Amino acid sequence: MAFFSYKARDSAGKTVNGLVEAISKDAATKLLHEKQLFIIGITETHGPSKGSSSKQFQRVGFGEIVNFTRQLSTMVVAGLSLPESLSILRAQTTNPAFGSVLMEIEHQIVGGGNLGDALAKYPQHFSAIYIALIRAGESSGQLDQVLARLADSMESQRDFRSKVAGAMIYPVIILVGMGIVVMIMMTVVIPKLTELYADFGVDLPFATQLLITISKFFVVWWWMMIALAVGGFYGFMRWKKTKIGELVVDTIVLHVPLFGELQKKIILVEFTRTLSMLISSGIRLLDALHILKDALGNVLFRNAIVDISKKVERGFPLGETFSQYPVFPPIVSQMMKVGEETGKLDDTLLKLSKYFASESENLVKGLTTAIEPIIMVILGVGVGFIVISVITPIYNLTSQFK
């Protein structure tokens, strides 16, 4: 396939420029004629530009994809063609990197391609599930409905993520603040007090000696601590990507008190909501499970889905198969049995996702409620230890003067 740059006039007499992909110049001309364009000039050129280095490194956020999906859905339902819709959205976006992506997608559609294949060229922005749903909508002629459902689902997903992230902001701020205070105390305040104690020749209690030793370690070996932290994090991330590392870490995460249960609920929310959307869009159950497998963020769930897919392919009932895997709570298999019996598996899964979302929100509230007193206790013990270590020698010094 080659790319051809063209200049043409549309049915309204407006001059348009663009890029079309075709096997030959004649094929490109034919495609443009089918689009009711009168060609002024057409020449073979290189493929669409990947943009400047600044654009390549500029991130396209999840929120931008959500807004794009909702706006594209609204425009398609209103009767606008895909090229027109993409052109409008490209003009509206404030992200140059995303604008470049939309321009290239528009060119591919004008050149005779379909939306699903155009999106598939940008897997860093559009997930496999997103692309599969778009392709299903195009093949069934229900792209407007699929886009609307996809927008609803992604907006719910964004709201849910915001609630979880918002609930964790306070504990994170407290922990960061504690870390900064400790660093300042160990590297600035304690060394000054150490000099004061040395000048007066005060006998130091064990707590103060321990605090001074820790402070000296911070002052002298701070670079080693940073190097060890960076090296340890890099090594851990490399090990985590191995099969054994991923299995160990994901198993431990699911067994951490409170947080593990929250992580499991979050995965179940995404799993049930997405599977419901895939099935309601006309994608076969087995294909939906295969597509969904790679989107799950825990290897235990992915392994379970692989085994479930094999059993379902051999004819085993879906609900009964899910009951054999402890990572899925009993309510999942029970509701799936109901969905299979009533023929409304997609509706049942959607209700199940709302149930898990509600459970997750309650767990988040419980987690933050439990974390706050724990942080306060740790903060109180740490501050108390520092205060006692600092004040005791001063008290002994004043007692000697008396």
N, C-alpha and C positions, 0 to 999 in steps of 0.2 A: 504494500500500500504506500502511496505517495501523497504529499500534501500540495495543494494548489491554492495560491492566493488569487482572489477574484475581486472585481469591481462590477457591480450590476445595478439595475434599477428594478424596484419591486412593482407590483400592480398599481400602486398609487403614484408612481413616477419618482419615488424617493431613491437617492443613490445610497447603496449599501456596500460595505467592504467586509470581507471575511476570509475564512480559511476552510477549505473542504478537503476531506480525505477520500481518495478513490484509487483504483488500480491503474487508471490512465486518464489523460486529459479529456478524452471523449466521454469516459464514464463520469468524470466530474461535471462536465458540461450537461450531460443528461440529468444528473441529480439536481443541478441548479434549475434546469428547465422545469423539472417536476415540482420544484418549490415556487414556480411561477415567477422566476427571476429572469430579466432580460440582460444577458451578459454583455458588458462593455469591454472587459479584458480579463484574461485568466493566464497565469503563469505558474509553473512548478516552483516550489520553494521548500525550504527546510521545515521541519515539524514545528509545532508551537513552542515558543520560547519558554524556558523554565523560569524566567525572571531573574532578577538580580540576586546576588548572594544574600542581601538583606531580606528579600522576600522569601527566599528558600528557608531561612532560619526563623521567619516570623510564624508564630503558632496560630493555628486555626482552632479555637476553643470549641468545647462541646456545646456551649450556649449558642454560638454562631450557627452550628449545624441545626440545632433545634429551631432557631428563628427562621433559618432558610427553609426548613421543611414546612413549617406552618405557613409562611408567606407563599411558597410555591404551591401548596395545597389550595390556598385561597384563590390564587390566580388561575389555576387549572379548573377549579370548580366554576369560576366566573367566565370561563370560556376562552381564556387566552391560550395561545399556542406555547409550547415549551420554549422555543427560541425567544419569543417575545417576553415571556416570564423571566427567563434567565438574563436577558438583556437589562430588564428593569432592576432585578435583584443585584446584578453586577454594578449598576450605576449607584445603587443605594448603599452598598457595603463600604465600610470605612477601613477594612483590612485589605491592603494591597495583595497579599498572598492569596486570600480567598477570592478576591476579584479576578486574579489571574486564572485560578482554577475554574471559576464560573465561565470565563471567556472561552477557555479551551473546551469545556463541556458543550457550550453553545455551538462552537465551530463543528464539533463532532456530530451533533444532532442535525445541524444544517446540512452537513455532508452526507446525510443518509443514515447515520447511526441511531441507536436507541439510547435512552437515558440510563438503563441498567449497565450496559457495556461502557458508556462514558464514565459513569461513577466508579466502575471497577478499576479504572486506571489510577485511582487515587485512594488506595486502601488505607493510607495514613489518616485520611479524613472521614471516609465512609466505611463502616464495618461490613463484614460479610453478611450479617443479618439485614442490615439496611439495604444492601445491594440485592439480596435475594427477594426481599419484599417488593422492591421497585420492579424487578424483573417479573415477579408473579403478577403484579398489577398491570404491567404492560401486556403480558401474554393473555390475560383474562379480559382486557379492555376496561378494567376498573382502577386505573391509576389514580383517579381523583379520590376514590374511597380509601385506597391503600395509603395514600399520602395523608389523608385526614386522620386515619387510625394511627399511623406512624407518628404524626405530630402530637396527637393526644398522649400516646405512650411515652414519647421522649420528654414531653412537658411534665408528666407525672414523675418520670425518672429524675429530671432536673430538680423538681420540688423536693423529692425525697432525699436526694443527695444534699441539698441545701439545708434541710432540717438536721440531718446527721452531722454535717460539717459545722453548722451553727451551734449545735449543742456541745461540740468538743472545743470550741474556741476558748472558753473561759479556763478550763484545765490547762490547755496548752500555754496560754498567756502566763498563768501562774508558774508553771514549770520553767518557762523561759526566763521569767523574772527572777526566780530562785537561782537559776544557773548564773545569771549575770551578777547578782548580789554576791554569791559565793566567790566568783572569780575576782571581783573587786576587793572583797575582804581578804582573800588569800594573797593577792599580789600587791596590794597597796596598804591596807590598814594594818594587818598583822605584822608585816616587816617593820613598820614604824614603831609599833608597840614593843617588838623584840629589842630594838635599839634602846628604848626607854628602860626596859627591864635590865638589860646588860649594864647600863650606866649606873643603876642603883644597886646592882648585885643582889637582886631579890631571889630567894629560893622559889623556884617555880613548881607548882603542883603538876601531877602527871597529865591532867587534862590540858593544861597550858603547854607543856612540852610537846604533847601529841599535836596540838594545833599548830605550833611553831614548825614542827617537822613537816607537817602536811604543807604548810605555807612555803617553806624552803623548796620542797619538791615542785610545787607549782611554779615558783619563780625561776628555778634553775632548769627544770625539765619540761617547760611548757611546750617547747617545739616537739619534744618526743611524744607528748600526750596527743598533740594535734596529728602528728605523723601516724601514731598508732591508731587513732580514731579513724583517719582517712583510709589507711591501709586495711584496717579491720573491716570497715564498711565495704570497701571495694572487694576484698576477699570473700566476705559473706555474700555479697550480691552475685559474684561469680559462682560460688558453691551452690547458692540457692537455685541457679538456673540448671544445675544438673538434675537428673531424675531422682537420685537419692535425696539431695538437698531439698528439692521442691516437695517431695513426699514428707520429709521430716518436718519442715517448716509449716506446711499446710496442716499437718496433723496436730502439731503443737498449738497453732493458732485457734483451731476449732475447739481445743480443750482448755483454753484460758478462761477462768471464771468470768462471767458476764460478757466480756469482750468476744469470746469465742461464740457464744450463743447469738450475739448481735451480728457477727460476721456471717453465721449460717443463715440467719433470717434475711439479711441483705441479699445473699446469693439466691435464696428461694424466691424473694420478691422479683428479682430480675428474671429468673428462670421461668416462673409461672406466667409472668406478664408477657415475656417475649414468645414463649411457646404458644400462648393463646393467640397472639397476633399473627404468628406464622401460619397456624392452622386456619384461622379465620380468613386469611388471604389466599387460601386454596393450595398451600404447599402441603405435600404428603407428609404424614407423621414421621416416617423414617428420615426423609430429607430434612425435616425440621429439626429432628434430634441431632443429625449430623452437623447441620449449620450451627446449632446452638452450643454444641459441645465445646468448640474452641473459644466461645465467648465467656465461659464460666471461669471465674477467677480462682478456683481451687482444684488441685489435681484429684482429690478424692471424689469430687462431684463429676469431673470429667471422666475418670475411670468408670464410675458407676453408669454414666450415660452411654459409654462405649459398650459395656456389657448388656445394658438394657436394650440398646438398639439391635444387638445380635439376637437377643431372645424374642423381641417383638417381630423381627424379620422371620423367625422360625414359627411364628404364629401364637406366641404366648400373649395373654391379655396384658394390657398396659398397666392397669392398676395393681394386678397381682405381682407383676414383675417389680414395680417400684417398692413394694412392701418388703422385698428381700434385701434392701440396702439401707443400713441404719443411718446414713447421712440424710436421708429423707424421712421426716417425721411421719407417723402413721396417718395423719390427716391428709397427706398428699395422695397416698394410695387409695384411701377411702373416697376422696372427692373425685379422683380419676375414674374409679369404678362407677360412681354415679354419673359422671360425664359420658362414659362409654355406653352405659345402659340407656341414657336418655337421648343420646346422639347430640349432645350439646357440650362437647369437651372444651371448646374454646371459651364458652361462657363460664363454665365451671372453673377453668384455670384463671380467668380474669377475676372472679370472685375470690379465689384462693390467694391471688397476688395482693388484693386489697386487704385480706385478712392478715397476711404476713407483713404488709406495710404498717398496719395498725400495731401489730405486735412489736415490730422493730422500733416504732416511735416510743412505745412504752418502755422498751429496753433501754433506749437512749436516755430517757428521763431517769430511769433507775440507775444507769451507769454514771451519769453526771451527779446524781444525788449521792451515790456511794463514793465517787472520786473526791468530791469537795472536802468531806471531813478527813479522808485519808491524807490529802494534801496538807490540810491545816495541821494535822498531828505531826507529819514529817517536818513541816515548816517550823512548828513550835519546838520540836526536839532539837532541830538543827540550830535555831536561833538561841535556844536555852543553853546548848552546849558551848556555843561561841561566847555568849554573855558570861557564863560562869568561868570559862577559861580566861577571859580578859579581865573580869572584875576581881577575881580571887587574889591575884598577885598585887593589884592595886590596894585592895583591902588589907592585905598583910603588910604592905609598905606603910600605910597610914597608921596601922597598929603599932609598928616599931617606933614611929615618931612620938606616939603618945607615951 
